[in-house]
Amino acid sequence: MPDQQIVFLIHGIRTQASWAEMIANVLEEDPHIRVQPIKYGFFDTMRFVSPFWTREEPIRRIIREYRDMRRNFPNAKI
């Protein structure tokens, strides 16, 4: 049996990731693939032009999601 694979879908800072559900459905047709979408919201103009104060939380969220997946699925390929 092949190892389980985990695919993170992380959208861009100026999108809502409307494509994520479609991609997840296609990838999860393979029973060995688990998809984890990570959404952190749309960056409006102010958040986009002042990155030093607005990007810390989205970065922390991505790191937290990665660590949780690694802990829950220690043998999976991410």
matplotlib code that plots the C-alpha trace (Angstrom):
import matplotlib.pyplot as plt

x = [0.0, 1.5, 2.1, -0.6, 0.1, -1.2, -1.6, -1.9, -3.8, -2.8, -4.3, -2.7, -3.0, -5.4, -7.8, -10.6, -9.4, -12.7, -10.7, -9.7, -12.8, -12.7, -9.0, -9.5, -12.3, -10.1, -7.1, -9.1, -10.3, -7.1, -7.7, -4.1, -4.4, -5.8, -6.2, -6.0, -7.1, -5.8, -7.7, -6.6, -8.8, -8.4, -5.8, -7.3, -5.2, -4.2, -3.1, -1.3, 0.8, 1.6, 3.0, 5.0, 1.9, -0.6, 1.2, 2.3, -1.1, -1.5, 2.1, 1.4, -1.8, 0.1, 2.8, 0.2, -1.7, 1.5, 2.5, -0.9, -0.9, 2.7, 1.6, -1.6, -0.1, 3.6, 4.4, 2.6, 4.3, 3.4]
y = [0.0, 3.4, 6.0, 8.5, 11.9, 15.2, 18.2, 21.7, 24.2, 27.7, 30.6, 33.8, 36.9, 38.7, 35.8, 33.9, 30.5, 29.7, 26.9, 25.0, 22.9, 21.8, 20.8, 19.0, 16.9, 15.9, 15.1, 13.1, 10.7, 9.0, 7.2, 7.8, 11.6, 13.9, 17.6, 20.3, 23.7, 26.6, 29.8, 33.0, 35.6, 38.2, 40.8, 44.2, 47.1, 48.2, 44.7, 44.2, 47.5, 47.1, 43.5, 43.9, 44.1, 41.9, 38.8, 37.3, 35.6, 34.0, 32.7, 31.3, 29.6, 27.9, 26.7, 25.5, 23.6, 22.0, 20.9, 19.5, 17.4, 16.2, 15.2, 13.5, 11.8, 11.3, 8.9, 10.9, 12.7, 16.3]
z = [0.0, -1.0, 1.7, 2.3, 0.7, 2.0, -0.3, 1.2, -0.9, 0.0, -1.9, -2.9, -0.8, -3.2, -3.9, -2.2, -3.5, -5.3, -7.1, -4.0, -3.6, -7.3, -7.0, -3.7, -5.2, -8.1, -6.0, -3.4, -6.1, -5.2, -1.9, -0.8, -1.1, 1.6, 0.8, 3.4, 2.1, 4.2, 3.9, 5.7, 4.1, 1.4, 1.8, 1.1, -0.1, 3.4, 4.5, 1.2, 1.4, 5.1, 5.2, 8.4, 10.6, 8.7, 7.5, 10.9, 11.6, 8.2, 8.4, 11.9, 10.7, 7.9, 10.2, 12.7, 10.1, 8.9, 12.4, 13.1, 9.9, 10.6, 14.2, 13.0, 10.0, 10.9, 8.0, 5.3, 2.4, 2.5]

ax = plt.figure().add_subplot(projection="3d")
ax.plot(x, y, z, "-o")
ax.set_aspect("equal")
plt.show()
